[in-house]
Amino acid sequence: MKAAAKRSRNPASPGNAIAASVTSWASLNERDLELPRRDRYGDLCWTRATLAAVAAILKNPAYAGAFVYGRTRFRPPKREGALPQKAPRPMEEWRIVVKDRYPAYIDWPIYEKIRSVIRDNRAEYMRIKTRGAPRNGELLLHGIAWCARCGHKMYVRYKGGGEYVCNHLRTQEGQPTCQHIRAAHIDAAVGDAFLTALAPAELDALSRSRRVQQQTNNALRSSAERELERKRYTAALAERQFNRADPDNRLVASELERRWEAALNDVRAAEEALARQTPPKAITQVAISKELNDKVISLTGRLPQIWGDETISDAHRKALLRCLIEKVVLDRGERDLALARIVWRGGAVTELEVKMSVNSVTRLTRGTEMRERLLTLARDGVPDDKIATILTREGHRSPRCADKVLPITVGRLRRAAAIKVTAQRSRWEHDDSYLSPPELARRLEIPVNWLYVQIRTKRLLIDRQPSGAYLFPNTPSVLHAIGDLRNHVIAQLDLRICQPNKEGHQHG
């Protein structure tokens, strides 16, 4: 018991090292796992985890088996008469480093990575050029966006719409703002590139995440077991001291009895903490493995859906992105294209051309060409929506739409050129197996505006077709479900899985 207790009291015990590296101080306190610290007299004591204690463990090279001397230096006093203060040295300036001096719980490359992550998460990332810790906020490239023109870090600005701003030269030298870029299209392009790069390794990443989670649970349980063993030893020691005390010395006996009782209470608390970490049901490892493997396989290919899930926090998305991306260098460009150079971990580079929103057709790279082609088709009597489809197929786009030409853009340019159409579209053409909102309203004898209100309030979930129309499956089950929604039998109806495969389009 004494030997086991001495091992558990060792500040460099593997359980403490693993727990400190995979959990935060808040998680340690939630599980009632204490950390060894020295009190003011130099004696070893076990206390609740603090941020300083966890940081000291993570930055201690002894856990990597290394003896280090010269990690600090004295900084000259800032004012006359003041005492010099200690300041940490960078790792490359440590005076003596002797590796493999102690039993290592983590290898040296992992220790260096931990140090780099800690340094990278410092809040002074604008001054020391680190990325900073991932924070909540919609903009995806916070802390990793750099300016391609001046080479300085860009910061985020949410006022007036999210954008990345290079303001270093303005704040430091009084020069004009270098550039600012709207973030929506940039974030979407970088996110798509990240998911594309991660897709081949998606299944392997999910399996590896499962193994890491299992290792974390095992480390936490091992720490809880050692904590219980240490407190049991303390309680046994208090019991022996009480039994050896002289009964006639009542003050000493009373104090020893109080210590024994406190130690027993600590043992009960540690046993309860260990019981909370034990699974409620005894499930065999084979059953767990099969169940988790089935879940992992079912998640394959669903990473984009998980990425876009509203329950995933912005900080988690940024943390995932930084696992593969070192930084993104941005250049607004002259017209409607922005350049984004993604620097991946390992040094690989991906160049992206991102289509940005502009104010008018004249600001588009192919704006003049699109306008001439549009007016030619309009003079030939081609309807607006057909013109929009033709121009989209030829690679054109509207000023505020990144992937297609909108019929409203065609109509605006046609009217500006004083070109009239011979016949306007009057209804949507679709297959007989689907109903338009007016047709559905007539069939069920309900107001058509009621359908649009339900769609707008998200009580009726249905996707709009590329042509802009809503089409409802003409089946008895759908008609009955909409009747139930009308009569408040159900609170919400989802028809998004029943959409037509072929695009609806207008018919003149």
Secondary structure per residue as TSV (DSSP state, phi and psi in degrees):
chain	resnum	aa	ss	phi	psi
A	1	M	-	360.0	-41.3
A	2	K	H	-64.8	-42.0
A	3	A	H	-63.9	-42.1
A	4	A	H	-64.0	-39.9
A	5	A	H	-65.8	-38.0
A	6	K	H	-64.3	-38.4
A	7	R	H	-66.4	-39.4
A	8	S	H	-70.6	-23.7
A	9	R	H	-81.7	-10.1
A	10	N	-	-65.7	121.6
A	11	P	T	-59.9	-22.4
A	12	A	T	-98.9	27.2
A	13	S	-	-65.3	146.5
A	14	P	H	-64.2	-32.5
A	15	G	H	-61.8	-43.5
A	16	N	H	-65.1	-39.0
A	17	A	H	-65.1	-43.6
A	18	I	H	-67.7	-45.7
A	19	A	H	-61.9	-40.5
A	20	A	H	-68.0	-30.2
A	21	S	H	-81.8	-24.0
A	22	V	H	-109.2	-7.3
A	23	T	S	-131.3	160.2
A	24	S	-	-90.7	170.9
A	25	W	H	-62.4	-31.9
A	26	A	H	-66.3	-39.3
A	27	S	H	-65.9	-38.3
A	28	L	H	-62.2	-42.4
A	29	N	H	-69.5	-33.4
A	30	E	H	-63.4	-32.0
A	31	R	T	-95.4	7.6
A	32	D	T	57.8	38.6
A	33	L	-	-98.9	117.9
A	34	E	E	-93.3	160.7
A	35	L	E	-118.1	146.3
A	36	P	E	-78.5	132.4
A	37	R	E	-138.7	162.9
A	38	R	E	-97.9	132.6
A	39	D	-	-82.3	-171.4
A	40	R	T	-67.4	-19.4
A	41	Y	T	-97.5	1.7
A	42	G	S	87.9	2.7
A	43	D	-	-83.0	149.4
A	44	L	E	-78.1	132.4
A	45	C	E	-142.4	156.4
A	46	W	E	-108.9	124.2
A	47	T	E	-134.3	169.6
A	48	R	E	-63.3	148.0
A	49	A	-	-67.4	140.5
A	50	T	-	-124.4	164.4
A	51	L	H	-62.0	-38.7
A	52	A	H	-66.2	-38.8
A	53	A	H	-66.2	-43.9
A	54	V	H	-65.1	-41.4
A	55	A	H	-64.1	-38.4
A	56	A	H	-64.8	-37.9
A	57	I	H	-67.5	-43.5
A	58	L	H	-65.2	-32.4
A	59	K	H	-96.6	2.6
A	60	N	-	-82.0	116.3
A	61	P	G	-69.3	-11.7
A	62	A	G	-63.7	-29.5
A	63	Y	G	-67.4	-22.6
A	64	A	G	-93.1	10.0
A	65	G	T	78.9	20.1
A	66	A	-	-113.7	141.4
A	67	F	E	-98.0	127.2
A	68	V	E	-128.6	137.3
A	69	Y	E	-129.7	139.4
A	70	G	-	89.3	37.4
A	71	R	-	-79.8	-14.6
A	72	T	E	-127.7	166.8
A	73	R	E	-146.8	161.5
A	74	F	E	-90.3	125.6
A	75	R	E	-89.1	135.4
A	76	P	-	-58.7	143.8
A	77	P	-	-63.8	145.5
A	78	K	S	-78.8	-23.0
A	79	R	S	-134.5	158.0
A	80	E	T	-67.1	133.9
A	81	G	T	92.1	-12.2
A	82	A	-	-81.1	156.9
A	83	L	-	-84.6	145.3
A	84	P	-	-65.1	148.7
A	85	Q	E	-115.3	150.2
A	86	K	E	-76.8	142.4
A	87	A	E	-138.8	141.5
A	88	P	E	-71.1	144.6
A	89	R	-	-91.4	151.0
A	90	P	-	-63.0	155.4
A	91	M	G	-57.6	-37.5
A	92	E	G	-70.5	-11.3
A	93	E	G	-105.4	6.0
A	94	W	-	-62.3	136.5
A	95	R	S	-74.3	-43.3
A	96	I	E	-134.1	127.8
A	97	V	E	-133.7	113.7
A	98	V	E	-115.3	106.2
A	99	K	T	-82.1	161.4
A	100	D	T	57.4	35.6
A	101	R	S	-88.6	-34.2
A	102	Y	S	-119.4	167.1
A	103	P	-	-62.2	123.3
A	104	A	-	-90.5	133.0
A	105	Y	S	-96.4	-22.7
A	106	I	S	-136.1	151.2
A	107	D	-	-80.4	167.6
A	108	W	H	-64.4	-41.2
A	109	P	H	-59.2	-37.4
A	110	I	H	-67.1	-39.4
A	111	Y	H	-61.9	-42.9
A	112	E	H	-63.3	-37.3
A	113	K	H	-66.1	-40.1
A	114	I	H	-61.7	-43.5
A	115	R	H	-62.3	-40.8
A	116	S	H	-67.2	-37.5
A	117	V	H	-65.2	-42.5
A	118	I	H	-62.0	-44.2
A	119	R	H	-65.6	-38.2
A	120	D	H	-66.2	-27.1
A	121	N	T	-88.7	3.9
A	122	R	-	-63.8	144.6
A	123	A	S	-71.1	-17.8
A	124	E	-	-88.3	44.9
A	125	Y	H	-70.6	-21.7
A	126	M	H	-73.7	-29.5
A	127	R	H	-88.6	-42.8
A	128	I	H	-98.9	6.8
A	129	K	-	62.1	36.8
A	130	T	-	-102.4	171.8
A	131	R	-	-84.0	-21.4
A	132	G	-	79.1	162.5
A	133	A	-	-75.8	145.3
A	134	P	-	-61.8	133.7
A	135	R	-	-122.6	165.3
A	136	N	S	-71.2	148.1
A	137	G	S	144.7	144.1
A	138	E	S	-69.4	-32.2
A	139	L	-	-70.4	126.9
A	140	L	T	-79.5	-29.5
A	141	L	T	-100.0	24.8
A	142	H	T	-61.1	122.1
A	143	G	T	91.4	-15.4
A	144	I	T	-122.7	10.4
A	145	A	E	-94.3	130.2
A	146	W	E	-126.4	152.0
A	147	C	E	-86.3	130.7
A	148	A	T	-80.2	-11.5
A	149	R	T	-92.2	-45.9
A	150	C	T	-111.9	-11.5
A	151	G	-	83.4	6.8
A	152	H	-	-94.8	164.4
A	153	K	B	-73.9	141.5
A	154	M	-	-97.8	144.8
A	155	Y	E	-110.0	167.3
A	156	V	E	-98.4	148.5
A	157	R	E	-137.8	122.5
A	158	Y	-	-95.2	-18.6
A	159	K	T	-66.9	128.4
A	160	G	T	75.4	20.4
A	161	G	S	102.8	141.8
A	162	G	-	-66.0	133.6
A	163	E	E	-156.4	159.5
A	164	Y	E	-101.1	130.5
A	165	V	E	-125.0	131.5
A	166	C	E	-100.3	101.3
A	167	N	-	-117.4	13.9
A	168	H	H	-66.1	-48.5
A	169	L	H	-64.8	-31.1
A	170	R	H	-71.1	-42.5
A	171	T	H	-77.0	-30.2
A	172	Q	H	-93.9	-33.8
A	173	E	H	-125.6	0.6
A	174	G	-	75.4	14.1
A	175	Q	-	-84.1	168.2
A	176	P	-	-64.4	158.1
A	177	T	-	-58.3	131.9
A	178	C	-	-64.1	-56.5
A	179	Q	E	-167.1	158.5
A	180	H	E	-141.5	140.0
A	181	I	E	-130.4	131.0
A	182	R	E	-62.8	138.9
A	183	A	H	-89.7	-21.6
A	184	A	H	-58.7	-53.1
A	185	H	H	-70.0	-35.6
A	186	I	H	-63.9	-47.5
A	187	D	H	-62.5	-40.0
A	188	A	H	-63.7	-42.6
A	189	A	H	-67.7	-43.1
A	190	V	H	-67.0	-39.3
A	191	G	H	-62.2	-41.6
A	192	D	H	-64.3	-40.9
A	193	A	H	-64.2	-38.0
A	194	F	H	-64.9	-46.0
A	195	L	H	-66.9	-35.4
A	196	T	H	-65.3	-41.1
A	197	A	H	-69.2	-30.7
A	198	L	H	-86.8	-16.8
A	199	A	G	-56.6	-45.8
A	200	P	G	-63.2	-28.7
A	201	A	G	-102.8	16.2
A	202	E	H	-63.4	-49.0
A	203	L	H	-64.0	-41.7
A	204	D	H	-65.4	-37.5
A	205	A	H	-66.1	-39.6
A	206	L	H	-66.4	-40.2
A	207	S	H	-65.3	-41.4
A	208	R	H	-65.6	-35.9
A	209	S	H	-63.3	-37.9
A	210	R	H	-63.8	-42.9
A	211	R	H	-65.2	-39.6
A	212	V	H	-64.4	-41.0
A	213	Q	H	-63.3	-39.0
A	214	Q	H	-65.4	-40.9
A	215	Q	H	-64.3	-38.6
A	216	T	H	-63.0	-45.6
A	217	N	H	-62.2	-40.4
A	218	N	H	-65.1	-40.1
A	219	A	H	-65.4	-41.5
A	220	L	H	-65.7	-40.4
A	221	R	H	-67.0	-39.7
A	222	S	H	-62.2	-39.8
A	223	S	H	-64.9	-40.9
A	224	A	H	-64.5	-37.2
A	225	E	H	-66.1	-42.0
A	226	R	H	-66.2	-36.1
A	227	E	H	-62.4	-43.2
A	228	L	H	-64.5	-41.1
A	229	E	H	-62.3	-41.4
A	230	R	H	-64.7	-42.2
A	231	K	H	-71.5	-32.1
A	232	R	H	-65.3	-39.8
A	233	Y	H	-63.3	-41.9
A	234	T	H	-62.4	-40.5
A	235	A	H	-66.5	-40.5
A	236	A	H	-64.7	-38.7
A	237	L	H	-64.2	-42.3
A	238	A	H	-64.3	-36.4
A	239	E	H	-65.2	-43.3
A	240	R	H	-63.9	-40.5
A	241	Q	H	-63.9	-38.5
A	242	F	H	-67.7	-40.8
A	243	N	H	-67.6	-28.0
A	244	R	T	-89.1	-4.6
A	245	A	S	-74.9	152.5
A	246	D	-	-76.0	120.3
A	247	P	T	-61.3	-26.2
A	248	D	T	-70.5	-24.7
A	249	N	-	-88.0	86.6
A	250	R	H	-67.8	-34.8
A	251	L	H	-64.3	-45.0
A	252	V	H	-64.7	-44.5
A	253	A	H	-62.8	-39.6
A	254	S	H	-65.1	-41.9
A	255	E	H	-65.2	-41.6
A	256	L	H	-66.9	-35.9
A	257	E	H	-65.9	-38.6
A	258	R	H	-63.6	-41.5
A	259	R	H	-65.2	-39.1
A	260	W	H	-63.4	-44.5
A	261	E	H	-62.6	-41.6
A	262	A	H	-63.9	-38.7
A	263	A	H	-65.9	-38.1
A	264	L	H	-65.8	-37.9
A	265	N	H	-64.0	-39.0
A	266	D	H	-63.4	-38.5
A	267	V	H	-63.4	-44.4
A	268	R	H	-62.8	-40.3
A	269	A	H	-64.4	-39.7
A	270	A	H	-67.2	-37.3
A	271	E	H	-65.5	-39.3
A	272	E	H	-66.0	-39.8
A	273	A	H	-64.1	-38.6
A	274	L	H	-69.1	-36.5
A	275	A	H	-66.7	-32.3
A	276	R	H	-67.4	-24.5
A	277	Q	T	-88.6	-4.7
A	278	T	S	-87.0	131.9
A	279	P	-	-58.6	141.8
A	280	P	S	-67.8	-25.1
A	281	K	S	-122.8	142.9
A	282	A	-	-85.0	98.1
A	283	I	-	-106.6	135.2
A	284	T	-	-67.7	153.4
A	285	Q	H	-64.2	-33.5
A	286	V	H	-65.3	-43.3
A	287	A	H	-64.3	-42.1
A	288	I	H	-62.2	-44.8
A	289	S	H	-61.3	-43.9
A	290	K	H	-66.2	-43.1
A	291	E	H	-63.9	-44.9
A	292	L	H	-69.3	-36.9
A	293	N	H	-62.6	-40.3
A	294	D	H	-62.8	-38.9
A	295	K	H	-67.0	-41.7
A	296	V	H	-61.8	-44.2
A	297	I	H	-64.1	-39.1
A	298	S	H	-67.5	-24.2
A	299	L	H	-83.2	-11.2
A	300	T	T	-61.1	130.3
A	301	G	T	86.7	-2.7
A	302	R	-	-104.0	10.7
A	303	L	H	-59.4	-41.0
A	304	P	H	-59.4	-36.6
A	305	Q	H	-67.7	-42.2
A	306	I	H	-64.5	-39.7
A	307	W	H	-61.4	-38.7
A	308	G	T	-88.8	2.7
A	309	D	-	-66.0	135.2
A	310	E	T	-67.2	-22.3
A	311	T	T	-74.9	-16.6
A	312	I	S	-79.5	125.2
A	313	S	-	-74.3	157.5
A	314	D	H	-63.3	-36.4
A	315	A	H	-64.1	-36.7
A	316	H	H	-67.7	-40.5
A	317	R	H	-61.7	-43.7
A	318	K	H	-65.2	-38.7
A	319	A	H	-65.0	-39.9
A	320	L	H	-64.6	-42.9
A	321	L	H	-60.9	-39.1
A	322	R	H	-72.7	-14.0
A	323	C	H	-64.8	-29.0
A	324	L	H	-113.6	-27.2
A	325	I	E	-107.6	127.4
A	326	E	E	-82.5	-48.6
A	327	K	E	-162.8	166.0
A	328	V	E	-129.4	121.7
A	329	V	E	-98.2	125.1
A	330	L	E	-115.6	143.1
A	331	D	E	-140.7	121.8
A	332	R	-	-64.7	-30.3
A	333	G	-	80.7	178.7
A	334	E	S	-92.8	-33.3
A	335	R	S	-121.9	-113.1
A	336	D	S	-102.7	11.5
A	337	L	E	-117.3	135.5
A	338	A	E	-115.4	146.4
A	339	L	E	-105.2	130.1
A	340	A	E	-125.9	119.1
A	341	R	E	-106.1	110.7
A	342	I	E	-89.3	122.1
A	343	V	E	-101.4	110.4
A	344	W	E	-83.8	160.4
A	345	R	T	-61.7	128.8
A	346	G	T	105.5	-12.9
A	347	G	S	104.0	-10.7
A	348	A	-	-66.3	149.1
A	349	V	E	-128.0	137.9
A	350	T	E	-124.3	127.7
A	351	E	E	-98.8	129.6
A	352	L	E	-123.1	139.1
A	353	E	E	-105.7	115.5
A	354	V	E	-106.6	126.6
A	355	K	E	-79.1	123.9
A	356	M	-	-105.8	157.1
A	357	S	-	-76.2	139.7
A	358	V	-	-128.9	174.2
A	359	N	S	-88.2	-23.0
A	360	S	S	-151.3	166.4
A	361	V	G	-64.6	-32.2
A	362	T	G	-64.8	-21.1
A	363	R	G	-84.1	-8.2
A	364	L	S	-75.0	148.2
A	365	T	T	-60.8	-41.7
A	366	R	T	-108.7	31.1
A	367	G	H	-64.0	-45.0
A	368	T	H	-63.6	-43.2
A	369	E	H	-62.1	-42.4
A	370	M	H	-65.3	-39.8
A	371	R	H	-65.5	-43.1
A	372	E	H	-65.1	-41.8
A	373	R	H	-64.9	-39.6
A	374	L	H	-63.5	-45.4
A	375	L	H	-67.6	-33.3
A	376	T	H	-64.1	-45.2
A	377	L	H	-66.1	-37.0
A	378	A	H	-66.3	-39.2
A	379	R	H	-66.4	-26.7
A	380	D	T	-80.4	0.0
A	381	G	T	87.1	13.3
A	382	V	-	-74.9	131.3
A	383	P	-	-63.3	162.1
A	384	D	H	-60.5	-44.8
A	385	D	H	-68.4	-33.7
A	386	K	H	-66.9	-40.1
A	387	I	H	-61.3	-43.5
A	388	A	H	-61.0	-40.4
A	389	T	H	-66.1	-41.7
A	390	I	H	-65.4	-45.3
A	391	L	H	-66.0	-36.9
A	392	T	H	-63.4	-42.1
A	393	R	H	-64.6	-27.8
A	394	E	T	-87.0	2.2
A	395	G	T	96.1	10.1
A	396	H	-	-87.9	169.9
A	397	R	-	-154.5	162.9
A	398	S	-	-79.3	159.2
A	399	P	T	-58.1	-35.5
A	400	R	T	-109.5	17.5
A	401	C	-	-131.1	131.7
A	402	A	S	-84.8	-18.4
A	403	D	S	-129.3	-0.8
A	404	K	-	-158.3	168.2
A	405	V	-	-100.3	129.2
A	406	L	-	-88.7	144.0
A	407	P	H	-59.1	-30.1
A	408	I	H	-66.1	-32.5
A	409	T	H	-67.0	-41.4
A	410	V	H	-62.3	-45.8
A	411	G	H	-63.0	-38.3
A	412	R	H	-65.5	-44.7
A	413	L	H	-69.5	-35.9
A	414	R	H	-65.4	-44.6
A	415	R	H	-67.7	-34.2
A	416	A	H	-63.8	-29.0
A	417	A	T	-90.8	7.2
A	418	A	T	59.3	40.5
A	419	I	-	-105.1	123.5
A	420	K	-	-98.7	151.2
A	421	V	-	-96.6	147.3
A	422	T	S	-77.2	-35.2
A	423	A	S	-146.4	133.9
A	424	Q	-	-95.8	157.0
A	425	R	-	-69.5	143.1
A	426	S	-	-120.7	-25.0
A	427	R	E	-152.9	165.9
A	428	W	E	-92.8	133.6
A	429	E	E	-91.4	133.6
A	430	H	-	-155.3	168.8
A	431	D	-	-69.3	153.4
A	432	D	T	-66.4	-16.2
A	433	S	T	-80.2	2.8
A	434	Y	E	-130.2	154.6
A	435	L	E	-122.1	138.9
A	436	S	-	-79.8	165.2
A	437	P	H	-55.5	-44.5
A	438	P	H	-62.8	-40.2
A	439	E	H	-64.9	-41.2
A	440	L	H	-65.6	-39.8
A	441	A	H	-63.3	-41.2
A	442	R	H	-66.9	-38.2
A	443	R	H	-64.0	-42.4
A	444	L	H	-94.3	-3.0
A	445	E	T	57.5	51.2
A	446	I	-	-128.7	158.0
A	447	P	-	-65.9	137.4
A	448	V	H	-68.1	-30.2
A	449	N	H	-64.2	-28.3
A	450	W	H	-61.8	-38.2
A	451	L	H	-62.6	-44.2
A	452	Y	H	-67.7	-33.8
A	453	V	H	-65.6	-41.5
A	454	Q	H	-65.8	-35.9
A	455	I	H	-68.0	-41.9
A	456	R	H	-68.1	-35.0
A	457	T	T	-87.7	3.2
A	458	K	T	65.2	22.3
A	459	R	S	-80.5	-26.9
A	460	L	E	-117.9	109.7
A	461	L	E	-97.4	117.2
A	462	I	-	-152.0	140.9
A	463	D	-	-84.3	141.0
A	464	R	-	-78.8	139.2
A	465	Q	-	-72.3	160.1
A	466	P	T	-55.0	-28.1
A	467	S	T	-76.0	-13.2
A	468	G	S	104.1	-4.8
A	469	A	-	-93.3	157.5
A	470	Y	-	-101.1	130.6
A	471	L	-	-123.8	130.5
A	472	F	E	-107.5	134.3
A	473	P	E	-60.1	131.6
A	474	N	-	-88.6	70.9
A	475	T	-	-128.2	151.3
A	476	P	H	-59.3	-35.9
A	477	S	H	-65.2	-41.1
A	478	V	H	-68.1	-43.3
A	479	L	H	-61.5	-41.0
A	480	H	H	-66.2	-40.0
A	481	A	H	-65.3	-39.0
A	482	I	H	-68.2	-34.6
A	483	G	H	-63.4	-39.0
A	484	D	H	-65.7	-37.9
A	485	L	H	-65.0	-38.3
A	486	R	H	-64.9	-36.3
A	487	N	T	-92.4	9.2
A	488	H	T	63.3	27.9
A	489	V	S	-76.4	-36.8
A	490	I	S	-120.5	154.2
A	491	A	S	-91.6	-23.7
A	492	Q	-	-154.3	146.9
A	493	L	E	-131.3	127.0
A	494	D	E	-110.3	111.5
A	495	L	-	-110.5	18.1
A	496	R	G	-72.1	-21.3
A	497	I	G	-88.1	-0.8
A	498	C	G	-112.8	27.3
A	499	Q	-	-81.1	152.8
A	500	P	-	-70.0	150.8
A	501	N	S	-80.7	-30.9
A	502	K	S	-95.0	146.1
A	503	E	-	-73.0	135.8
A	504	G	-	-76.2	149.1
A	505	H	E	-147.6	167.0
A	506	Q	E	-80.7	153.2
A	507	H	E	-132.1	131.0
A	508	G	-	-87.0	360.0
